[in-house]
Amino acid sequence: MKAAPFLTVFACGDGQLRGFSLQADGSNLPPRPDGSHWVSVAAIPMTISELEKYAVDPACVLVNLRERGFDVAAATAKILPFPAPHRSSA
């Protein structure tokens, strides 16, 4: 059985995004608009079980890594607040 290739996980300066790259230096990750840099966090095997630790949707990250060699995703799930009630309940 062939071992899974490794990928590098990166975090941005504000911690809201994660970058995933097949290149160890992350040179194929897009530049950050705020000027912050990508910082290497971990080198992990390219498997769903390992990506689950760092990505909200690991299957999507895996597809993008195979097609483009990189992916950028939110570090955590976006929490949508419940709307405020428009009237009080009886």
Backbone as XML, in Angstrom:
<?xml version="1.0"?>
<chain id="A" units="angstrom">
  <residue number="1" name="MET">
    <atom name="N" x="0.834" y="-1.177" z="0.000"/>
    <atom name="CA" x="0.000" y="0.000" z="0.000"/>
    <atom name="C" x="0.883" y="1.246" z="0.000"/>
  </residue>
  <residue number="2" name="LYS">
    <atom name="N" x="0.569" y="2.191" z="-0.853"/>
    <atom name="CA" x="1.343" y="3.411" z="-0.984"/>
    <atom name="C" x="0.942" y="4.413" z="0.102"/>
  </residue>
  <residue number="3" name="ALA">
    <atom name="N" x="1.945" y="5.046" z="0.713"/>
    <atom name="CA" x="1.671" y="6.027" z="1.773"/>
    <atom name="C" x="1.088" y="7.304" z="1.167"/>
  </residue>
  <residue number="4" name="ALA">
    <atom name="N" x="0.221" y="7.960" z="1.925"/>
    <atom name="CA" x="-0.395" y="9.211" z="1.466"/>
    <atom name="C" x="0.663" y="10.307" z="1.428"/>
  </residue>
  <residue number="5" name="PRO">
    <atom name="N" x="0.610" y="11.188" z="0.407"/>
    <atom name="CA" x="1.561" y="12.307" z="0.372"/>
    <atom name="C" x="1.273" y="13.267" z="1.524"/>
  </residue>
  <residue number="6" name="PHE">
    <atom name="N" x="2.269" y="14.042" z="1.880"/>
    <atom name="CA" x="2.104" y="15.007" z="2.967"/>
    <atom name="C" x="1.722" y="16.364" z="2.413"/>
  </residue>
  <residue number="7" name="LEU">
    <atom name="N" x="0.992" y="17.124" z="3.229"/>
    <atom name="CA" x="0.660" y="18.499" z="2.899"/>
    <atom name="C" x="0.993" y="19.352" z="4.107"/>
  </residue>
  <residue number="8" name="THR">
    <atom name="N" x="1.115" y="20.644" z="3.885"/>
    <atom name="CA" x="1.430" y="21.570" z="4.970"/>
    <atom name="C" x="0.210" y="22.425" z="5.255"/>
  </residue>
  <residue number="9" name="VAL">
    <atom name="N" x="-0.097" y="22.579" z="6.538"/>
    <atom name="CA" x="-1.210" y="23.406" z="6.992"/>
    <atom name="C" x="-0.638" y="24.751" z="7.433"/>
  </residue>
  <residue number="10" name="PHE">
    <atom name="N" x="-1.276" y="25.827" z="6.977"/>
    <atom name="CA" x="-0.845" y="27.177" z="7.315"/>
    <atom name="C" x="-1.988" y="27.933" z="7.980"/>
  </residue>
  <residue number="11" name="ALA">
    <atom name="N" x="-1.642" y="28.890" z="8.821"/>
    <atom name="CA" x="-2.626" y="29.792" z="9.420"/>
    <atom name="C" x="-2.238" y="31.201" z="9.012"/>
  </residue>
  <residue number="12" name="CYS">
    <atom name="N" x="-3.241" y="32.073" z="8.858"/>
    <atom name="CA" x="-2.958" y="33.456" z="8.515"/>
    <atom name="C" x="-2.773" y="34.258" z="9.803"/>
  </residue>
  <residue number="13" name="GLY">
    <atom name="N" x="-2.333" y="35.483" z="9.665"/>
    <atom name="CA" x="-2.044" y="36.329" z="10.809"/>
    <atom name="C" x="-3.223" y="36.556" z="11.726"/>
  </residue>
  <residue number="14" name="ASP">
    <atom name="N" x="-4.430" y="36.700" z="11.184"/>
    <atom name="CA" x="-5.597" y="36.954" z="12.029"/>
    <atom name="C" x="-6.260" y="35.677" z="12.536"/>
  </residue>
  <residue number="15" name="GLY">
    <atom name="N" x="-5.810" y="34.506" z="12.087"/>
    <atom name="CA" x="-6.324" y="33.235" z="12.567"/>
    <atom name="C" x="-7.676" y="32.825" z="12.028"/>
  </residue>
  <residue number="16" name="GLN">
    <atom name="N" x="-8.239" y="33.577" z="11.085"/>
    <atom name="CA" x="-9.563" y="33.254" z="10.564"/>
    <atom name="C" x="-9.531" y="32.292" z="9.390"/>
  </residue>
  <residue number="17" name="LEU">
    <atom name="N" x="-8.389" y="32.180" z="8.724"/>
    <atom name="CA" x="-8.277" y="31.300" z="7.561"/>
    <atom name="C" x="-7.177" y="30.279" z="7.765"/>
  </residue>
  <residue number="18" name="ARG">
    <atom name="N" x="-7.351" y="29.122" z="7.126"/>
    <atom name="CA" x="-6.314" y="28.104" z="7.064"/>
    <atom name="C" x="-5.952" y="27.902" z="5.609"/>
  </residue>
  <residue number="19" name="GLY">
    <atom name="N" x="-4.685" y="27.742" z="5.355"/>
    <atom name="CA" x="-4.198" y="27.428" z="4.022"/>
    <atom name="C" x="-3.660" y="26.007" z="4.020"/>
  </residue>
  <residue number="20" name="PHE">
    <atom name="N" x="-3.917" y="25.286" z="2.951"/>
    <atom name="CA" x="-3.442" y="23.914" z="2.803"/>
    <atom name="C" x="-2.677" y="23.856" z="1.489"/>
  </residue>
  <residue number="21" name="SER">
    <atom name="N" x="-1.439" y="23.377" z="1.536"/>
    <atom name="CA" x="-0.618" y="23.381" z="0.338"/>
    <atom name="C" x="0.195" y="22.103" z="0.227"/>
  </residue>
  <residue number="22" name="LEU">
    <atom name="N" x="0.383" y="21.660" z="-1.021"/>
    <atom name="CA" x="1.261" y="20.524" z="-1.267"/>
    <atom name="C" x="2.720" y="20.961" z="-1.280"/>
  </residue>
  <residue number="23" name="GLN">
    <atom name="N" x="2.955" y="22.271" z="-1.353"/>
    <atom name="CA" x="4.320" y="22.802" z="-1.304"/>
    <atom name="C" x="4.642" y="23.176" z="0.139"/>
  </residue>
  <residue number="24" name="ALA">
    <atom name="N" x="5.754" y="22.689" z="0.646"/>
    <atom name="CA" x="6.111" y="22.881" z="2.054"/>
    <atom name="C" x="6.274" y="24.350" z="2.436"/>
  </residue>
  <residue number="25" name="ASP">
    <atom name="N" x="6.655" y="25.194" z="1.477"/>
    <atom name="CA" x="6.843" y="26.617" z="1.802"/>
    <atom name="C" x="5.574" y="27.438" z="1.590"/>
  </residue>
  <residue number="26" name="GLY">
    <atom name="N" x="4.532" y="26.831" z="1.033"/>
    <atom name="CA" x="3.268" y="27.535" z="0.816"/>
    <atom name="C" x="3.330" y="28.613" z="-0.241"/>
  </residue>
  <residue number="27" name="SER">
    <atom name="N" x="4.272" y="28.522" z="-1.139"/>
    <atom name="CA" x="4.453" y="29.561" z="-2.159"/>
    <atom name="C" x="3.300" y="29.644" z="-3.143"/>
  </residue>
  <residue number="28" name="ASN">
    <atom name="N" x="2.472" y="28.611" z="-3.217"/>
    <atom name="CA" x="1.329" y="28.665" z="-4.129"/>
    <atom name="C" x="0.059" y="29.199" z="-3.457"/>
  </residue>
  <residue number="29" name="LEU">
    <atom name="N" x="0.113" y="29.543" z="-2.166"/>
    <atom name="CA" x="-1.044" y="30.133" z="-1.487"/>
    <atom name="C" x="-1.209" y="31.586" z="-1.918"/>
  </residue>
  <residue number="30" name="PRO">
    <atom name="N" x="-2.446" y="32.055" z="-2.052"/>
    <atom name="CA" x="-2.666" y="33.439" z="-2.474"/>
    <atom name="C" x="-2.203" y="34.424" z="-1.394"/>
  </residue>
  <residue number="31" name="PRO">
    <atom name="N" x="-1.736" y="35.608" z="-1.810"/>
    <atom name="CA" x="-1.321" y="36.601" z="-0.808"/>
    <atom name="C" x="-2.522" y="37.100" z="-0.017"/>
  </residue>
  <residue number="32" name="ARG">
    <atom name="N" x="-2.289" y="37.464" z="1.219"/>
    <atom name="CA" x="-3.341" y="37.978" z="2.081"/>
    <atom name="C" x="-3.571" y="39.453" z="1.779"/>
  </residue>
  <residue number="33" name="PRO">
    <atom name="N" x="-4.826" y="39.896" z="1.626"/>
    <atom name="CA" x="-5.100" y="41.299" z="1.308"/>
    <atom name="C" x="-4.681" y="42.265" z="2.418"/>
  </residue>
  <residue number="34" name="ASP">
    <atom name="N" x="-4.646" y="41.773" z="3.671"/>
    <atom name="CA" x="-4.258" y="42.649" z="4.772"/>
    <atom name="C" x="-2.747" y="42.695" z="4.981"/>
  </residue>
  <residue number="35" name="GLY">
    <atom name="N" x="-2.000" y="41.975" z="4.163"/>
    <atom name="CA" x="-0.541" y="42.000" z="4.241"/>
    <atom name="C" x="0.043" y="41.006" z="5.226"/>
  </residue>
  <residue number="36" name="SER">
    <atom name="N" x="-0.790" y="40.267" z="5.960"/>
    <atom name="CA" x="-0.262" y="39.275" z="6.899"/>
    <atom name="C" x="0.300" y="38.085" z="6.123"/>
  </residue>
  <residue number="37" name="HIS">
    <atom name="N" x="1.095" y="37.303" z="6.790"/>
    <atom name="CA" x="1.776" y="36.177" z="6.146"/>
    <atom name="C" x="1.173" y="34.851" z="6.594"/>
  </residue>
  <residue number="38" name="TRP">
    <atom name="N" x="1.353" y="33.850" z="5.750"/>
    <atom name="CA" x="0.951" y="32.500" z="6.101"/>
    <atom name="C" x="2.039" y="31.901" z="6.981"/>
  </residue>
  <residue number="39" name="VAL">
    <atom name="N" x="1.642" y="31.277" z="8.091"/>
    <atom name="CA" x="2.580" y="30.664" z="9.026"/>
    <atom name="C" x="2.315" y="29.160" z="9.057"/>
  </residue>
  <residue number="40" name="SER">
    <atom name="N" x="3.374" y="28.381" z="8.894"/>
    <atom name="CA" x="3.240" y="26.924" z="8.897"/>
    <atom name="C" x="2.804" y="26.441" z="10.276"/>
  </residue>
  <residue number="41" name="VAL">
    <atom name="N" x="1.786" y="25.571" z="10.298"/>
    <atom name="CA" x="1.249" y="25.046" z="11.549"/>
    <atom name="C" x="1.609" y="23.566" z="11.715"/>
  </residue>
  <residue number="42" name="ALA">
    <atom name="N" x="1.475" y="22.791" z="10.636"/>
    <atom name="CA" x="1.712" y="21.349" z="10.734"/>
    <atom name="C" x="1.950" y="20.759" z="9.359"/>
  </residue>
  <residue number="43" name="ALA">
    <atom name="N" x="2.610" y="19.620" z="9.337"/>
    <atom name="CA" x="2.741" y="18.803" z="8.132"/>
    <atom name="C" x="2.012" y="17.500" z="8.429"/>
  </residue>
  <residue number="44" name="ILE">
    <atom name="N" x="0.998" y="17.186" z="7.614"/>
    <atom name="CA" x="0.144" y="16.030" z="7.884"/>
    <atom name="C" x="-0.017" y="15.189" z="6.626"/>
  </residue>
  <residue number="45" name="PRO">
    <atom name="N" x="-0.364" y="13.904" z="6.780"/>
    <atom name="CA" x="-0.683" y="13.091" z="5.607"/>
    <atom name="C" x="-1.964" y="13.606" z="4.954"/>
  </residue>
  <residue number="46" name="MET">
    <atom name="N" x="-2.046" y="13.480" z="3.655"/>
    <atom name="CA" x="-3.209" y="13.969" z="2.898"/>
    <atom name="C" x="-4.333" y="12.946" z="2.962"/>
  </residue>
  <residue number="47" name="THR">
    <atom name="N" x="-4.994" y="12.885" z="4.136"/>
    <atom name="CA" x="-6.119" y="11.980" z="4.346"/>
    <atom name="C" x="-7.266" y="12.760" z="4.990"/>
  </residue>
  <residue number="48" name="ILE">
    <atom name="N" x="-8.474" y="12.276" z="4.788"/>
    <atom name="CA" x="-9.657" y="12.916" z="5.377"/>
    <atom name="C" x="-9.544" y="12.958" z="6.894"/>
  </residue>
  <residue number="49" name="SER">
    <atom name="N" x="-9.115" y="11.865" z="7.512"/>
    <atom name="CA" x="-9.056" y="11.800" z="8.976"/>
    <atom name="C" x="-8.099" y="12.837" z="9.551"/>
  </residue>
  <residue number="50" name="GLU">
    <atom name="N" x="-7.010" y="13.121" z="8.876"/>
    <atom name="CA" x="-6.069" y="14.149" z="9.350"/>
    <atom name="C" x="-6.591" y="15.554" z="9.055"/>
  </residue>
  <residue number="51" name="LEU">
    <atom name="N" x="-7.224" y="15.736" z="7.892"/>
    <atom name="CA" x="-7.759" y="17.056" z="7.535"/>
    <atom name="C" x="-8.915" y="17.471" z="8.440"/>
  </residue>
  <residue number="52" name="GLU">
    <atom name="N" x="-9.640" y="16.501" z="9.008"/>
    <atom name="CA" x="-10.754" y="16.823" z="9.903"/>
    <atom name="C" x="-10.312" y="17.647" z="11.105"/>
  </residue>
  <residue number="53" name="LYS">
    <atom name="N" x="-9.052" y="17.527" z="11.496"/>
    <atom name="CA" x="-8.528" y="18.275" z="12.645"/>
    <atom name="C" x="-8.350" y="19.762" z="12.335"/>
  </residue>
  <residue number="54" name="TYR">
    <atom name="N" x="-8.257" y="20.108" z="11.049"/>
    <atom name="CA" x="-7.934" y="21.479" z="10.657"/>
    <atom name="C" x="-8.969" y="22.150" z="9.763"/>
  </residue>
  <residue number="55" name="ALA">
    <atom name="N" x="-9.884" y="21.388" z="9.185"/>
    <atom name="CA" x="-10.824" y="21.955" z="8.213"/>
    <atom name="C" x="-12.266" y="21.609" z="8.573"/>
  </residue>
  <residue number="56" name="VAL">
    <atom name="N" x="-13.171" y="22.535" z="8.276"/>
    <atom name="CA" x="-14.598" y="22.319" z="8.501"/>
    <atom name="C" x="-15.142" y="21.306" z="7.492"/>
  </residue>
  <residue number="57" name="ASP">
    <atom name="N" x="-14.693" y="21.414" z="6.236"/>
    <atom name="CA" x="-15.137" y="20.502" z="5.173"/>
    <atom name="C" x="-13.905" y="19.822" z="4.554"/>
  </residue>
  <residue number="58" name="PRO">
    <atom name="N" x="-13.392" y="18.771" z="5.192"/>
    <atom name="CA" x="-12.153" y="18.157" z="4.712"/>
    <atom name="C" x="-12.250" y="17.545" z="3.321"/>
  </residue>
  <residue number="59" name="ALA">
    <atom name="N" x="-13.430" y="17.074" z="2.923"/>
    <atom name="CA" x="-13.580" y="16.486" z="1.588"/>
    <atom name="C" x="-13.372" y="17.541" z="0.510"/>
  </residue>
  <residue number="60" name="CYS">
    <atom name="N" x="-13.893" y="18.733" z="0.721"/>
    <atom name="CA" x="-13.711" y="19.839" z="-0.227"/>
    <atom name="C" x="-12.240" y="20.253" z="-0.303"/>
  </residue>
  <residue number="61" name="VAL">
    <atom name="N" x="-11.583" y="20.312" z="0.837"/>
    <atom name="CA" x="-10.156" y="20.659" z="0.863"/>
    <atom name="C" x="-9.363" y="19.626" z="0.080"/>
  </residue>
  <residue number="62" name="LEU">
    <atom name="N" x="-9.677" y="18.357" z="0.265"/>
    <atom name="CA" x="-8.974" y="17.280" z="-0.420"/>
    <atom name="C" x="-9.128" y="17.377" z="-1.937"/>
  </residue>
  <residue number="63" name="VAL">
    <atom name="N" x="-10.334" y="17.679" z="-2.405"/>
    <atom name="CA" x="-10.579" y="17.834" z="-3.841"/>
    <atom name="C" x="-9.756" y="18.993" z="-4.394"/>
  </residue>
  <residue number="64" name="ASN">
    <atom name="N" x="-9.767" y="20.132" z="-3.712"/>
    <atom name="CA" x="-9.014" y="21.291" z="-4.184"/>
    <atom name="C" x="-7.515" y="21.045" z="-4.162"/>
  </residue>
  <residue number="65" name="LEU">
    <atom name="N" x="-7.023" y="20.308" z="-3.182"/>
    <atom name="CA" x="-5.603" y="19.974" z="-3.152"/>
    <atom name="C" x="-5.222" y="19.116" z="-4.354"/>
  </residue>
  <residue number="66" name="ARG">
    <atom name="N" x="-6.077" y="18.180" z="-4.703"/>
    <atom name="CA" x="-5.786" y="17.309" z="-5.852"/>
    <atom name="C" x="-5.865" y="18.067" z="-7.172"/>
  </residue>
  <residue number="67" name="GLU">
    <atom name="N" x="-6.781" y="19.036" z="-7.279"/>
    <atom name="CA" x="-6.945" y="19.781" z="-8.531"/>
    <atom name="C" x="-5.962" y="20.932" z="-8.676"/>
  </residue>
  <residue number="68" name="ARG">
    <atom name="N" x="-5.752" y="21.711" z="-7.592"/>
    <atom name="CA" x="-4.947" y="22.935" z="-7.684"/>
    <atom name="C" x="-3.628" y="22.875" z="-6.934"/>
  </residue>
  <residue number="69" name="GLY">
    <atom name="N" x="-3.518" y="21.966" z="-5.969"/>
    <atom name="CA" x="-2.316" y="21.892" z="-5.144"/>
    <atom name="C" x="-2.394" y="22.765" z="-3.903"/>
  </residue>
  <residue number="70" name="PHE">
    <atom name="N" x="-3.504" y="23.498" z="-3.713"/>
    <atom name="CA" x="-3.685" y="24.308" z="-2.513"/>
    <atom name="C" x="-5.173" y="24.531" z="-2.278"/>
  </residue>
  <residue number="71" name="ASP">
    <atom name="N" x="-5.491" y="24.980" z="-1.063"/>
    <atom name="CA" x="-6.853" y="25.379" z="-0.732"/>
    <atom name="C" x="-6.785" y="26.360" z="0.426"/>
  </residue>
  <residue number="72" name="VAL">
    <atom name="N" x="-7.739" y="27.279" z="0.468"/>
    <atom name="CA" x="-7.873" y="28.230" z="1.570"/>
    <atom name="C" x="-9.292" y="28.083" z="2.094"/>
  </residue>
  <residue number="73" name="ALA">
    <atom name="N" x="-9.422" y="27.882" z="3.397"/>
    <atom name="CA" x="-10.735" y="27.654" z="4.000"/>
    <atom name="C" x="-10.811" y="28.345" z="5.354"/>
  </residue>
  <residue number="74" name="ALA">
    <atom name="N" x="-12.035" y="28.561" z="5.815"/>
    <atom name="CA" x="-12.247" y="29.145" z="7.138"/>
    <atom name="C" x="-11.697" y="28.200" z="8.202"/>
  </residue>
  <residue number="75" name="ALA">
    <atom name="N" x="-11.106" y="28.772" z="9.242"/>
    <atom name="CA" x="-10.525" y="27.965" z="10.316"/>
    <atom name="C" x="-11.606" y="27.283" z="11.145"/>
  </residue>
  <residue number="76" name="THR">
    <atom name="N" x="-12.754" y="27.912" z="11.281"/>
    <atom name="CA" x="-13.866" y="27.318" z="12.030"/>
    <atom name="C" x="-15.152" y="27.540" z="11.249"/>
  </residue>
  <residue number="77" name="ALA">
    <atom name="N" x="-16.158" y="26.823" z="11.643"/>
    <atom name="CA" x="-17.456" y="26.991" z="10.988"/>
    <atom name="C" x="-18.017" y="28.369" z="11.305"/>
  </residue>
  <residue number="78" name="LYS">
    <atom name="N" x="-18.691" y="28.959" z="10.347"/>
    <atom name="CA" x="-19.334" y="30.241" z="10.571"/>
    <atom name="C" x="-20.609" y="30.002" z="11.363"/>
  </residue>
  <residue number="79" name="ILE">
    <atom name="N" x="-20.744" y="30.712" z="12.457"/>
    <atom name="CA" x="-21.919" y="30.551" z="13.313"/>
    <atom name="C" x="-22.937" y="31.612" z="12.941"/>
  </residue>
  <residue number="80" name="LEU">
    <atom name="N" x="-24.109" y="31.164" z="12.549"/>
    <atom name="CA" x="-25.180" y="32.075" z="12.180"/>
    <atom name="C" x="-26.089" y="32.286" z="13.386"/>
  </residue>
  <residue number="81" name="PRO">
    <atom name="N" x="-26.257" y="33.522" z="13.821"/>
    <atom name="CA" x="-27.113" y="33.756" z="14.987"/>
    <atom name="C" x="-28.589" y="33.604" z="14.628"/>
  </residue>
  <residue number="82" name="PHE">
    <atom name="N" x="-29.370" y="33.211" z="15.613"/>
    <atom name="CA" x="-30.811" y="33.156" z="15.423"/>
    <atom name="C" x="-31.347" y="34.581" z="15.329"/>
  </residue>
  <residue number="83" name="PRO">
    <atom name="N" x="-32.352" y="34.809" z="14.505"/>
    <atom name="CA" x="-32.918" y="36.155" z="14.414"/>
    <atom name="C" x="-33.631" y="36.513" z="15.722"/>
  </residue>
  <residue number="84" name="ALA">
    <atom name="N" x="-33.636" y="37.799" z="16.033"/>
    <atom name="CA" x="-34.329" y="38.257" z="17.238"/>
    <atom name="C" x="-35.829" y="38.106" z="17.031"/>
  </residue>
  <residue number="85" name="PRO">
    <atom name="N" x="-36.551" y="37.676" z="18.031"/>
    <atom name="CA" x="-38.001" y="37.541" z="17.873"/>
    <atom name="C" x="-38.645" y="38.915" z="17.674"/>
  </residue>
  <residue number="86" name="HIS">
    <atom name="N" x="-39.644" y="38.957" z="16.831"/>
    <atom name="CA" x="-40.293" y="40.228" z="16.541"/>
    <atom name="C" x="-41.421" y="40.537" z="17.523"/>
  </residue>
  <residue number="87" name="ARG">
    <atom name="N" x="-41.777" y="39.565" z="18.329"/>
    <atom name="CA" x="-42.801" y="39.803" z="19.355"/>
    <atom name="C" x="-42.548" y="38.831" z="20.502"/>
  </residue>
  <residue number="88" name="SER">
    <atom name="N" x="-43.047" y="39.147" z="21.609"/>
    <atom name="CA" x="-42.865" y="38.260" z="22.768"/>
    <atom name="C" x="-43.867" y="37.112" z="22.708"/>
  </residue>
  <residue number="89" name="SER">
    <atom name="N" x="-43.467" y="35.982" z="23.218"/>
    <atom name="CA" x="-44.354" y="34.817" z="23.236"/>
    <atom name="C" x="-45.229" y="34.875" z="24.474"/>
  </residue>
  <residue number="90" name="ALA">
    <atom name="N" x="-46.427" y="34.320" z="24.368"/>
    <atom name="CA" x="-47.361" y="34.345" z="25.506"/>
    <atom name="C" x="-47.074" y="33.213" z="26.445"/>
  </residue>
</chain>
